[in-house]
Amino acid sequence: MNYLYHIVPENMKGNFLMPLSELKKHYPKLYNKEIKKYQGRKLVMTTFIRPLNCKWYEVIHLTAVHPLKIKKAINKSGYSSFITLKWYKISPKSINPEKTTIFLYKFKKDLSQMISPDQFTYFSPSKLNNYNQIPKRTINYYKKEISKKRKPLIFHFIPHILYRGKINIKNCEVIKV
């Protein structure tokens, strides 16, 4: 079975992963820390996700790519400073498919392309095998950023599984990669 993965937040509170919009309401200090990853690209946070009728910061971002594949790809690209992280291993059966979509991340450069309907596809646990590899675009991006002495965005060009709601992680396995 394929799983979904999410980095365990450094200062995790409670038993639920929640989107940034919920974090802002319940844990404002954590929210202020987490939004720093959008520095220089805050416009992305308010990008509308048509299939879920919400904005980017109102969903939880998951990946079907095993974290070890990501770490190996980044290290192989020349970035030896990638730290060991803890990840939740989440059963795709534990989330509601009607509250989930897959952002394909196929656009080239123009952010306006990000919101077009062809950037999304419906979610089904049986489809995850199609999204559990790192695209060549991502590998090329890692190499380019590392060659310019910049820290790459880990999930750039990797399809995102977007979930609108909270995810109970109380019984999820935590893996260290």
C-alpha positions as YAML, in Angstrom:
chain: A
units: angstrom
residues:
- id: 1
  name: MET
  ca: [0.00, 0.00, 0.00]
- id: 2
  name: ASN
  ca: [1.14, 3.53, -0.75]
- id: 3
  name: TYR
  ca: [1.11, 6.07, 2.03]
- id: 4
  name: LEU
  ca: [0.95, 9.82, 2.38]
- id: 5
  name: TYR
  ca: [3.67, 11.72, 4.22]
- id: 6
  name: HIS
  ca: [3.88, 14.97, 6.11]
- id: 7
  name: ILE
  ca: [6.84, 16.40, 8.02]
- id: 8
  name: VAL
  ca: [6.22, 16.34, 11.77]
- id: 9
  name: PRO
  ca: [6.10, 20.01, 12.76]
- id: 10
  name: GLU
  ca: [8.90, 21.01, 15.10]
- id: 11
  name: ASN
  ca: [6.55, 22.23, 17.83]
- id: 12
  name: MET
  ca: [3.61, 19.92, 17.15]
- id: 13
  name: LYS
  ca: [0.61, 20.56, 19.41]
- id: 14
  name: GLY
  ca: [-2.27, 18.14, 19.83]
- id: 15
  name: ASN
  ca: [-3.25, 15.09, 17.79]
- id: 16
  name: PHE
  ca: [-4.33, 16.79, 14.57]
- id: 17
  name: LEU
  ca: [-2.48, 18.18, 11.60]
- id: 18
  name: MET
  ca: [-4.27, 21.32, 10.54]
- id: 19
  name: PRO
  ca: [-3.93, 23.81, 7.71]
- id: 20
  name: LEU
  ca: [-2.29, 27.18, 8.30]
- id: 21
  name: SER
  ca: [-5.68, 28.90, 8.44]
- id: 22
  name: GLU
  ca: [-6.64, 26.75, 11.46]
- id: 23
  name: LEU
  ca: [-3.20, 27.06, 13.00]
- id: 24
  name: LYS
  ca: [-3.64, 30.84, 12.90]
- id: 25
  name: LYS
  ca: [-6.85, 30.57, 14.97]
- id: 26
  name: HIS
  ca: [-5.67, 28.00, 17.52]
- id: 27
  name: TYR
  ca: [-1.88, 28.48, 17.73]
- id: 28
  name: PRO
  ca: [-0.96, 31.97, 16.44]
- id: 29
  name: LYS
  ca: [2.69, 31.72, 17.54]
- id: 30
  name: LEU
  ca: [3.14, 28.49, 15.59]
- id: 31
  name: TYR
  ca: [1.34, 30.03, 12.62]
- id: 32
  name: ASN
  ca: [3.80, 32.95, 12.59]
- id: 33
  name: LYS
  ca: [6.69, 30.49, 12.57]
- id: 34
  name: GLU
  ca: [5.21, 28.28, 9.85]
- id: 35
  name: ILE
  ca: [4.39, 31.08, 7.39]
- id: 36
  name: LYS
  ca: [8.07, 31.96, 7.19]
- id: 37
  name: LYS
  ca: [8.44, 29.20, 4.59]
- id: 38
  name: TYR
  ca: [6.34, 31.40, 2.28]
- id: 39
  name: GLN
  ca: [8.67, 34.38, 2.61]
- id: 40
  name: GLY
  ca: [9.07, 35.94, -0.81]
- id: 41
  name: ARG
  ca: [6.11, 33.97, -2.18]
- id: 42
  name: LYS
  ca: [3.16, 34.93, 0.04]
- id: 43
  name: LEU
  ca: [0.93, 35.22, -3.01]
- id: 44
  name: VAL
  ca: [0.93, 31.42, -3.14]
- id: 45
  name: MET
  ca: [-0.85, 31.26, 0.23]
- id: 46
  name: THR
  ca: [-3.97, 32.91, -1.17]
- id: 47
  name: THR
  ca: [-4.03, 30.99, -4.45]
- id: 48
  name: PHE
  ca: [-7.50, 29.54, -4.98]
- id: 49
  name: ILE
  ca: [-7.87, 25.75, -5.21]
- id: 50
  name: ARG
  ca: [-11.01, 25.33, -7.29]
- id: 51
  name: PRO
  ca: [-11.65, 21.60, -6.67]
- id: 52
  name: LEU
  ca: [-11.76, 22.21, -2.90]
- id: 53
  name: ASN
  ca: [-13.27, 25.70, -3.05]
- id: 54
  name: CYS
  ca: [-10.64, 27.16, -0.74]
- id: 55
  name: LYS
  ca: [-7.21, 28.79, -0.66]
- id: 56
  name: TRP
  ca: [-3.73, 27.25, -0.52]
- id: 57
  name: TYR
  ca: [-3.26, 28.03, 3.17]
- id: 58
  name: GLU
  ca: [-6.60, 26.32, 4.00]
- id: 59
  name: VAL
  ca: [-5.37, 22.81, 3.15]
- id: 60
  name: ILE
  ca: [-2.85, 20.33, 4.50]
- id: 61
  name: HIS
  ca: [-0.09, 19.51, 2.03]
- id: 62
  name: LEU
  ca: [0.92, 15.87, 1.76]
- id: 63
  name: THR
  ca: [3.17, 13.90, -0.55]
- id: 64
  name: ALA
  ca: [3.02, 10.35, -1.85]
- id: 65
  name: VAL
  ca: [6.82, 10.30, -2.30]
- id: 66
  name: HIS
  ca: [8.60, 8.39, 0.44]
- id: 67
  name: PRO
  ca: [10.80, 10.82, 2.43]
- id: 68
  name: LEU
  ca: [13.91, 8.68, 1.89]
- id: 69
  name: LYS
  ca: [13.59, 9.18, -1.88]
- id: 70
  name: ILE
  ca: [13.44, 12.94, -1.33]
- id: 71
  name: LYS
  ca: [16.46, 12.95, 0.98]
- id: 72
  name: LYS
  ca: [18.51, 10.79, -1.41]
- id: 73
  name: ALA
  ca: [17.61, 12.99, -4.39]
- id: 74
  name: ILE
  ca: [18.61, 16.17, -2.58]
- id: 75
  name: ASN
  ca: [21.86, 14.65, -1.30]
- id: 76
  name: LYS
  ca: [22.67, 13.19, -4.74]
- id: 77
  name: SER
  ca: [22.15, 16.68, -6.17]
- id: 78
  name: GLY
  ca: [24.94, 17.97, -3.96]
- id: 79
  name: TYR
  ca: [23.12, 19.31, -0.91]
- id: 80
  name: SER
  ca: [24.76, 17.56, 2.01]
- id: 81
  name: SER
  ca: [23.15, 19.77, 4.67]
- id: 82
  name: PHE
  ca: [19.72, 18.17, 4.43]
- id: 83
  name: ILE
  ca: [18.85, 17.37, 8.03]
- id: 84
  name: THR
  ca: [17.15, 14.26, 9.34]
- id: 85
  name: LEU
  ca: [13.44, 14.89, 9.75]
- id: 86
  name: LYS
  ca: [10.54, 13.05, 11.33]
- id: 87
  name: TRP
  ca: [7.59, 12.31, 9.06]
- id: 88
  name: TYR
  ca: [4.05, 11.12, 9.67]
- id: 89
  name: LYS
  ca: [3.17, 8.06, 7.62]
- id: 90
  name: ILE
  ca: [-0.54, 8.47, 6.94]
- id: 91
  name: SER
  ca: [-2.88, 5.88, 5.52]
- id: 92
  name: PRO
  ca: [-4.68, 7.35, 2.50]
- id: 93
  name: LYS
  ca: [-7.80, 5.52, 3.70]
- id: 94
  name: SER
  ca: [-7.88, 7.80, 6.75]
- id: 95
  name: ILE
  ca: [-8.77, 10.89, 4.73]
- id: 96
  name: ASN
  ca: [-11.98, 11.77, 2.93]
- id: 97
  name: PRO
  ca: [-11.45, 11.65, -0.87]
- id: 98
  name: GLU
  ca: [-14.17, 14.30, -1.33]
- id: 99
  name: LYS
  ca: [-12.02, 16.76, 0.65]
- id: 100
  name: THR
  ca: [-8.86, 15.88, -1.27]
- id: 101
  name: THR
  ca: [-7.36, 16.78, -4.62]
- id: 102
  name: ILE
  ca: [-4.00, 16.27, -6.28]
- id: 103
  name: PHE
  ca: [-2.15, 19.37, -7.41]
- id: 104
  name: LEU
  ca: [-0.12, 18.12, -10.38]
- id: 105
  name: TYR
  ca: [2.42, 20.97, -10.34]
- id: 106
  name: LYS
  ca: [2.79, 20.98, -14.12]
- id: 107
  name: PHE
  ca: [2.90, 24.71, -14.80]
- id: 108
  name: LYS
  ca: [6.11, 26.22, -16.10]
- id: 109
  name: LYS
  ca: [6.69, 29.68, -14.63]
- id: 110
  name: ASP
  ca: [3.58, 31.83, -14.57]
- id: 111
  name: LEU
  ca: [1.83, 31.58, -11.20]
- id: 112
  name: SER
  ca: [-1.53, 32.25, -12.88]
- id: 113
  name: GLN
  ca: [-1.21, 28.81, -14.50]
- id: 114
  name: MET
  ca: [-1.18, 27.30, -11.03]
- id: 115
  name: ILE
  ca: [-4.92, 27.83, -10.63]
- id: 116
  name: SER
  ca: [-6.04, 26.40, -13.97]
- id: 117
  name: PRO
  ca: [-8.28, 23.31, -13.74]
- id: 118
  name: ASP
  ca: [-5.76, 21.13, -15.59]
- id: 119
  name: GLN
  ca: [-3.39, 21.49, -12.62]
- id: 120
  name: PHE
  ca: [-5.65, 19.29, -10.47]
- id: 121
  name: THR
  ca: [-6.99, 15.77, -10.57]
- id: 122
  name: TYR
  ca: [-9.29, 13.84, -8.30]
- id: 123
  name: PHE
  ca: [-7.84, 11.86, -5.41]
- id: 124
  name: SER
  ca: [-8.10, 8.12, -5.00]
- id: 125
  name: PRO
  ca: [-5.81, 5.93, -2.87]
- id: 126
  name: SER
  ca: [-5.47, 3.62, -5.88]
- id: 127
  name: LYS
  ca: [-3.88, 6.47, -7.90]
- id: 128
  name: LEU
  ca: [-1.05, 7.17, -5.44]
- id: 129
  name: ASN
  ca: [1.35, 4.89, -7.26]
- id: 130
  name: ASN
  ca: [1.29, 7.48, -10.08]
- id: 131
  name: TYR
  ca: [2.65, 10.16, -7.73]
- id: 132
  name: ASN
  ca: [5.23, 8.40, -5.56]
- id: 133
  name: GLN
  ca: [8.31, 9.25, -7.67]
- id: 134
  name: ILE
  ca: [10.34, 12.45, -7.84]
- id: 135
  name: PRO
  ca: [9.91, 14.13, -11.24]
- id: 136
  name: LYS
  ca: [13.04, 14.85, -13.30]
- id: 137
  name: ARG
  ca: [12.06, 18.54, -13.16]
- id: 138
  name: THR
  ca: [12.50, 18.40, -9.40]
- id: 139
  name: ILE
  ca: [15.94, 16.79, -9.66]
- id: 140
  name: ASN
  ca: [17.01, 19.45, -12.17]
- id: 141
  name: TYR
  ca: [15.63, 22.17, -9.91]
- id: 142
  name: TYR
  ca: [17.56, 20.75, -6.90]
- id: 143
  name: LYS
  ca: [20.80, 20.74, -8.91]
- id: 144
  name: LYS
  ca: [20.24, 24.28, -10.20]
- id: 145
  name: GLU
  ca: [19.50, 25.72, -6.74]
- id: 146
  name: ILE
  ca: [22.38, 23.87, -5.10]
- id: 147
  name: SER
  ca: [24.81, 25.01, -7.81]
- id: 148
  name: LYS
  ca: [23.78, 28.59, -6.98]
- id: 149
  name: LYS
  ca: [24.40, 27.91, -3.26]
- id: 150
  name: ARG
  ca: [20.68, 28.22, -2.47]
- id: 151
  name: LYS
  ca: [18.62, 25.87, -0.31]
- id: 152
  name: PRO
  ca: [16.04, 24.20, -2.57]
- id: 153
  name: LEU
  ca: [12.36, 23.97, -1.77]
- id: 154
  name: ILE
  ca: [11.89, 20.30, -0.93]
- id: 155
  name: PHE
  ca: [8.59, 19.74, -2.74]
- id: 156
  name: HIS
  ca: [9.10, 21.92, -5.82]
- id: 157
  name: PHE
  ca: [7.43, 20.27, -8.86]
- id: 158
  name: ILE
  ca: [6.40, 17.22, -6.80]
- id: 159
  name: PRO
  ca: [2.63, 16.64, -7.00]
- id: 160
  name: HIS
  ca: [0.92, 17.71, -3.77]
- id: 161
  name: ILE
  ca: [-1.97, 15.85, -2.24]
- id: 162
  name: LEU
  ca: [-4.10, 18.64, -0.77]
- id: 163
  name: TYR
  ca: [-6.56, 17.91, 2.02]
- id: 164
  name: ARG
  ca: [-9.17, 20.35, 3.28]
- id: 165
  name: GLY
  ca: [-9.67, 19.54, 6.94]
- id: 166
  name: LYS
  ca: [-7.78, 18.20, 9.93]
- id: 167
  name: ILE
  ca: [-5.97, 14.86, 9.99]
- id: 168
  name: ASN
  ca: [-5.86, 12.81, 13.17]
- id: 169
  name: ILE
  ca: [-2.24, 11.69, 13.57]
- id: 170
  name: LYS
  ca: [-2.60, 10.12, 17.01]
- id: 171
  name: ASN
  ca: [-2.08, 6.58, 15.69]
- id: 172
  name: CYS
  ca: [0.15, 7.41, 12.73]
- id: 173
  name: GLU
  ca: [3.58, 5.86, 12.52]
- id: 174
  name: VAL
  ca: [6.43, 8.38, 12.70]
- id: 175
  name: ILE
  ca: [9.48, 7.61, 10.58]
- id: 176
  name: LYS
  ca: [12.85, 9.32, 10.83]
- id: 177
  name: VAL
  ca: [14.65, 10.04, 7.56]
...
